[in-house]
């Protein structure tokens, strides 16, 4: 088994839960976050495998190209804060996360998503042997980005490493950058903890497109073409321009609604491009091989 191989199941490796939404027009996402059959708030109390995710939540939207972050270090189902935050969202790009802590305490500094400049980032999974490989990961991270780390999580350290690669501007596209980063982290983890399961479902966005990896944890998507009435409330959630064709896509750790969801293959890099009304899923090893060959 190579470093990028994994037997994908979340039942025996309960972790955080991810949510990303991208659309051509501002859309209300309250139902999928709060009211749907398997809404993110529901998953915070009990996901499809029976585990809770009570160690924090966060929601990022974009306003004038800059991420607007709302997060707390308690469970999404506790109190009204998560509901109120979700109810306010009308956006073309949304990233949300509920946390089940494995590395780092339940503090605001350790709560996802993380933001820096125009970038927002969230992670589901754990990097095995993180304390052993942390110095190596820091060595691959620029001093500027390392100094931005405020918490103790493996996730924030991965984000700082990704930002270092973005600053270097040496990759042709974000998919290749993510494939290189995932391959590097996988090798480090396999060296530190041979045979341990790597969980590296990453989400990264600049507010225009959303990019990510699916590695060692489940991830699903549903594509929405044209106007539709929400199956929960019966109304469309879109500020629609009748001259435009609506398109949207949701990516999440678990299916949220009764729609037909498709599982993203393990070992993939994916990208959602609302400007092109399309998405792309590519095996990590193919992109990593292209990068190593300099193509």
N, C-alpha and C positions, 0 to 999 in steps of 0.2 A: 504493500500500500504506500503510495507516495504522499508527500506532505499535503497535497491538495485534495486527498481522498477523505471521505467521511461517510459514515452510515447515518443518514439523516433521520432523526426522530427527536422530537422535543419532549416526549413522554418521560424519558429517563434523564434528560438534561434540561430541566425547567429553567428558562431564562426570561429575559425581558420580552416585550412585545412592541413591534414597530408598525407605523402607519405613515403612508405618504400619499398625497393627492396632487394631481397635476391636471390642469384643464385650460381650454382656450379662453374661457370667460369666467369672471368671478362666480363662485359657487358656494352655497351654504353647506357645511359638512357636519352640522350638529347631529343629524340622525345617525350617521355612521359612527360618530364618536360617542354618542350618549344613548340613543334610543333603539338602535338596530338589535336584531336577535343576538348577535355576538359583538356588540359595540365594544370599543376599546375600554370604556368604563366598566362594562360587564366583565371583560377579561381581567381587569385589575383585581376583581374579587375572585373570579374563577374562570380560567381559560378552558379550552376544549379538552385538555389533558388533566384538568382538575386542580391546577396550581394557581396560586394567587401571585399578584405582582404589586406589592404594597409599599415599595420603598421609594416612591416618587413618580412624578409625571411632568411632562412638558409639551407645549405646543408652540410651533414656530409658523408664522405667516410672513409675507413680505409686503412692505409699504414703501413705494417709491424706490424699489430696488434694494432695500435694507431689511434684514430680518428683524422681526418683532417677536420677542420671546416671553412666554409666560410659563413659569414652572414652579413646582413646590416639592418638598421632600416627603410628603405623605401620600397615602393612597388616593387614586383618582375618585374612588367611590366614597371617600370620607368628605362630608360637608358638601357645599354647593359651588366651591371655587372652580372645579373642573367643568361642571355644567355651565356655569356662567361664561367661562373662557371659550368653551366650544360654541355656545349660542351666539357669540359675537362675530364668529368667523365667516366672512364672505371673501374668498380669495381664489387666485388661480394656482397658488402653490401652498401646500400645507405639509408640515412634518410633525408627527406626534410620537410620543414614546411613553411607555409605562415600565417601571423598573422593578426587577427582582434582583437584589444586590448579591453579587458574588465577590467582587473586589471593591473595597472602599465602603465607608459607612454611609448611612442614610442621611446625607447632608445635601444642601442646595448645590454645593460645589461639585458633587458627584452625580448630580441629576442631569439627564439628557433632556433635550438636545443641547449640544454645545455650539456656540456661535463665535465667529471671528471675522470681522469685516463683513463682506457680503455672503460668507459661507456659513451654512448650518450643517450639523452632522449628528447622527445617532447610530447606535450599535446594539445588536442583539447577539449575545454569545460571550464566551470567555476565551482569553488567550492563555493556554496552559503554560505553567512555569513562568508567569509574568514577572515575578520578583527576580528570577534568575536572568531573564532576557531584558529587563527594563534598562540596565546600563547600555546594552547594545542598541536598543531602540533609541535611547537618548543620544547616543553617539551618531545615529543616522539623522537626527533632528537638529535643525539649526539652533544656535543659542537664542535667537529672537523667539522662535516658536516654543522652545523648551521653557523659556521664562514665562510664557503665557499660561502654562499648566497650573491650575489652581487646586485640583483635587488629587485623588489617589487612584482613580480607575485606569484600567488598561485602555478603556475606550478613549479617554481624553488624550492619552499618550499616542494612540493610533491617529487621532485627529491632528495632533501637532506634527506627526510624521507626514501625513498627507499634505498638510499646509506647506511643509518644507519642500515637498516634491512639486507642489503647485507654484511656489515661489521660484523654483529653479527653471521652470518653463522648458523642460527637456523632452516632454512627451507630445505626440501629435494630437492626442485626444484624451479625455478624462477616463474613457474605458481602459486604455492602455496603462494609464497611471494607476488605476485601481487594481488592475491585474498584476502589475509589478509589485505594488505594495502588499497585496494579499499573498503573493508568492514568497516575498521576503519574510513576512511575518510567519507564514506557515513553516518555512525552513527553520527559523529561529525557535519556534515552539516545538517542532519535532526534535530538534537537537536537545532542548532543555527537558522535555517530557516525552520521550519516545512512546508512541502508541496512544497517547492521550488525544481526546477529541477536541479539535479546534472549532470554535464557534465564531464565525466572522461574517455575519450579515451586517453590512455597512450601508448607510444612506448618506449621500452628500448632495447638497444643492446650492446653487447661487441664486435661486429664485426664478430662474428661467427654465432650466431643465433639472431633472432629478436623476442621479446616478447611484448605482449600488452594486453590492456583491451578494451572492447567495452561497454560503460556504458553511456547511455543518449544522444549519438550522433551517426550518421551513420558511417558505415565503411564497405568497400567492398574489395574483393580480386579476383585476376585472377591467375590461375596456368598455367605455360607454360612448356610443356614437349617436348623435342627435339628441333632441330634447326628450326627456322621460319624466314620468311622475314617480316620485319616491314611493317605494313599496311600504314604507313605514307610515308616512303622514299623508300620502296621496297627492302631494303637490310637487311641482318642479322647484329646484333649489337654485335656479340660475338667473343672474341678471343678463338677460339674453338680448343680443342685437339680431333682429330678424334678417339682417343682411349677411349674417355669418353662419357658418356651420359649426355646431357645438361638438366638441370632443373632449373626453376626459378619461383618466385612468387612476385606479386606486391600487396601491401595492401594500400588502399587510402580511404580518406573520401568520394570521389565520383568516379564513373566509369570514366576512362580517355579516353579509346579507344572504338572501336566498338566490341571488344571481349566480350565474355559472362562472365560477372562479377557476383559474388555471394555476397549477403549481409551477414555479420557476425551478428548473433543474439545478440540483446541487452542483457546485463548482462553476457558477456562472457570474459574468458581469452583465449588468443590465442598464439601460438608459431610456428615459421617457422624454420625448421631445414634443411638447404641445404645439410648437410653431410649425412642425411638420405633421402633426396629428399621427404620430407613430411611436413605436417603441422598438428596441433591439435587445436581444439576449444572445450573448456569445460565451462559449466556454472560456474560462480563465486561462487554461493551459495554451489555447490557441493564441490569445493576445500576448501572454507572457513570452511565448516562443517568438512571436514577431518582434517584440521589444528586444529580446536577447540577440536577435539577428540584425537589429538595427533597421528594420523595414517599417 
